[in-house]
Amino acid sequence: MVNTRTPTGAPRNALALLGSLTGAALVGALYSRSQPTVAHSPTKTPVPDFAKANLAARRLNRAAGTLALSVLFDSALEHYRGQFRNRAMYTPLVTAAMALGVSAHGTMDQRQMPHVVRDTVYVLTAIAGLAGTGFHLFNVRRKAGGVSWQNLFYGAPVGAPMAIGLSGLLGYLSERVRETPSGQTPMVWGLPAGRVVGIASGLGMAGTTGEAGLLHFRGGFHDPFMYLPVTMPPVTALVLGRTALGPAGTERRATRWWLRATAILGLSGSAFHAIGVGRDMGGWRNWEQNILNGPPIPAPPAFTGLALAGLAALSLLENHPDD
């Protein structure tokens, strides 16, 4: 039974602080919208800078690692609750741990070349994400009633495996940016890398919002803060998509603030979920049960990872215009 009383003491102070931080980021985003600035003169196209491209690549490694870390702990908890009935349930733990390791390596690596081990791990991670999505969808469909609200609520989360798939995709993109020859604009699949990363991050954010919305709808949105993950990230995804498809070389302060607000939201979401676990019967004294049945503490930082990828896309668009 869930204790729905208003939190007091330290939990109340934590809620107030996290809400204030998120609100401040939102105010900054709205205020900055009226103050556009141009990063480069329209009469002089800057020469692509290898150092800035390399920095963007390492930021993408960091984003991929953040997603991998979120998936590692979240899937460990969820699959432990499922008692690892299928041996394939160990796969996301292995791939997420590998992706986290190579992402940490890539974040520190300043060389102007991709790494074959990182590339291989990222590709395998992306494939594991696609396969996991298929497994979870099959799990939902084979239950009595097939694809229904009941099974979507309490069956294997259909959208969850795509988080590790996105980690692999962002890591793969980071390696493509890293291998850009000096003086050239980073390209991926024949398209400017900044635009590709921006669209991928925005789509990933929209998909993660859908998964959060489903679970928060199951929870009846009993806390007003539960509306934030289904309102802020979609706006951020739209703003980022508009930036990715718009003119390059322009500094997008509003987009940057929305992304920062979403990154804060992801981190603060873990704190909110931890407070939610503490409000279940027995609180943290009964952590062995409540941490499995309460709100998933490791899940919200997936928004942080995608926001970090969006910030890397912005730096690519600003420093490597293709117009």
N, C-alpha and C positions, 0 to 999 in steps of 0.2 A: 504494500500500500504506500502511495506516495504522499509525503507531507507537503501540502500546498500552502502552508502558512507563509506569510511574508518573511523573508530572511532578515535577521537582525545581527547586530554586532559586526564581526569581521566579514561575513558574507555580504552584508548590506553595503559595507564600505567598499568591498571589492567590486560589487555591481555598479556602485556610483562612480568609482574611478574609471572602470572600463567603459561605461556608458559615456562618460565625459570625454575620454580620449577619442572614441569613435565619433561622437558628436563634433568635436573640434576638427577632426579630419574632414567631416562632411561640410562644415562651415567653410573651411579652407578651400574645398573643392568648388563650392558654389561661388565664393568670393573671387577666386582666381579666374573664373569663367569670363569675367568682364575685363580682364587685363591681359589680352593676348600680346605676345611678343614674338618677334621673328628672330630665329637663332642665326640666320645667315643672310647676307645681303642678296637680293634677287638678281643683282648684276654680276655677282661673283660666286661661282659654284666652288665650294671647298673641295680640296683633294681628299679622297677617302684616307683615313688615318688607321694604320694597322693596329696601333696601340689601343685605340678606342674599340675597334672590332674585336680584338682579343679580350678586352675587358667585358664587352657584351657577351662573348662566348662563355666566359667564366661565370658571369651572372646567370646565364642559362643553365650551366652546370649546377649552380646553387639552387635554382628553382627546381630542377629535376630532383636534386637531393632532398629538398624539403618535401616534395610530393612522395618520394620513396620512403622517407622517414614516417610520414603520416600513414602510408599504406602498411608499412612493416608492423607497426604497433596495432593499428586498427584490425588488420586481417588476423594478427596473432590472437587478439582477444575474441574476435568473432568466430574464428575457426576452432579455437580452444573450447568455446561454448558449444560448438557443434561436435566436439570430441574427435575432430579429425577423422570422421567416419570414412572419408574417401582420401586416399593417399595424395590425390591431386591437390588437396587443400594445403599441402606444404609448399606448393609451387610459388604462391605470391610471397611467402616469407623468404624463400631463397632468392627469388628474382629481386625483391625489394631491397634485401640486404646487399646484394651485388650491385644494384643500381646506386645505392647510398654510398658504397665504397668507391666506385669509379667516379661518382659525382664529386666526392670530397677530393679525389685525386685531380680531377679536371679543374676544380675551383682554384687549386694551388698551382696548376701547370700554366706557365706563361709562354710556352713554346708555340710557334706559328705552324702547327701541324696537328692533324687529328691523331688519335691513338687507337690502334687496332683493337685493343682489349676493351676500351671504353665503347667504341663503335659496336662491337659484337654484343656486349652486355646490353646496351641500349636497344638494339634491334630485338634481341631475345625478350627483353622486358616489354616492349611494345606488343610483340606477338602474344606473350603471356596475358597481357591485358585484354586483347581481343578474344583469346580462348576462354578466359575467365568469364567474360561477359556472356559468351555462348553457354557455358556451364550453368551460370546463374539463371539465365533465361529458361534453359531446359528444366532446371529445378523448379521454377515457378510453374511452368506449363504442365509438368507431370503431376502436380498436386491436384486433389479433387477440386473441380471448379475451374481449372486452368488459369488463364490470366484474368484474375479478379482483384478487386481492392484488397480483400482479405489476404490473398496470397502475395500480393505486392507489398503489403504492410509487414507480413510476418515470414515470408519466404526469404530466400537468398537475395540480398540487395542487387538488383539488376545493374545499376549504374556504378557500383563500387569498384569493380575490377578495372574500369576505364581510367581510374586515377593512376594506377601503375602503368597503364598503357600510355597515358599522357606524360608520365615521367620519362618513359623510354623515348617518346617522340621529341620532347624538349631537349633531352640529352643528345639525340641524333642531330637535331638542328644546331645545337651548340658546336658540334664537331664540324658541321658544314661551314659555319661562320668562321671557325678557327682556321680552316684551311684556305681562307681567302688570300690570294696574292697581295702583297703590299701595293697600295695605290689603286686598288679596284674595289668596287662596291660589292659587299657580300651578297651572294646569290644562292638560292635554294630552288632546285627543280626549274631553273630558268627564270625565276621570279626574285625580286628584291627580298632579301632575308627578313628585313624589318617588317614588311607587310605579311609575309608568311607566318612569322612568329606571332604577330599581333592577332591575326585571324585565328590561329590555332589556340592561342591563350583565351580569346574571347569565347570561342565555341566551347572550350573546356570549362570555362567559368559558367556558361549557361547550362551545360549538362550537370555540373556539380550542384548548381542551384536546384535543378529538378529533383535530384536525389535528396537534398536537404529538405525541400518543400514537401516531398512525400512523407518523410519521417516526422517532420514537424506537424504536418496535418494529422498524422496518426496520434501525435501527442496533444491534439486539440488546440495548439497555440495557447497553452494555458499561461504562458509568460509573454508579456509584450515584446521582450527582446528576441523571441523566436521568429518574429517577422523580419528582423534585419537580414538574415542569410537568404531570404527569398525576395528582398527588395533592392538592397544595395548592389550585390554582384550582377544582377541583370542590367542595371543602369551602367555599371562599370563596363560590362561586356559590350553594350551598345556604343558607349563613348569610345572604347578602344577600337571597335570595329570601324567606326566612322573615321577615326584617326588613321587606321591602317589602310583604308581605301582612299583617304584624302591626300592633299599635297604633302610631299615630304619636305624636310628641311625646315619646318616650322615648329617652334617650341610649343608644346601643348601642355600648358600648366594645369588646366582643368583636368585633363586625362591623367596627368601624373598624380594629382591630389586624390582623384577617385581610386586609382590603383593603390595608393598609400592607405587610404581609408579601408579598402578591402583587405589589405595585408594585415592591418590592425584587427579587423573583424575576425580574421581567421585565428589569430593568436588569442584574442579575447574569448572566442567561442570555446576554446579548450577550458578556459577558466570558468566560463558559465556552466559547461558540462560537468566540471569537477564539483562545482557547487550543487548542481542537480544530483550528482551521486551522493553527496553528503546529506541531502535532504530526504533521501529514501530511508525506509525503516532501518534503524540501526546505524545509519550514517556511515562514516568511514571506519567505525569499529567493526562493521559487517562488510568490509571492503571486498572480500572474496566473492560475495554474492552480488553486491550492488554495482561493482565495476563491470560485471558481465551483463547485468540486466538494466543498468541505468544508461543515460545518454553517452554515446561513444566519445571519450575524451580525446583520442588522437585524430578524429576525423576532420574537425574544422580547419586545421592548418593546410588542408588541400587548397583552400582559397588563398592562403598566403603564398604558396608555391606558384599558383597561376598568376597572382598579382605581381610577383617578382619577375616572372617571365614577361608579363606585359610591360614592366618597366625596362627590361632589356630590349624589348621591341621598340620602345620609344627612343632609347638611346641610338639604336641603329637607324631609325627614321630621321632623327635630328642630325646625326653625324655623317650619314651616308645617303643624302638625297638622290633620288633617281629621276627626278623631273627635269 
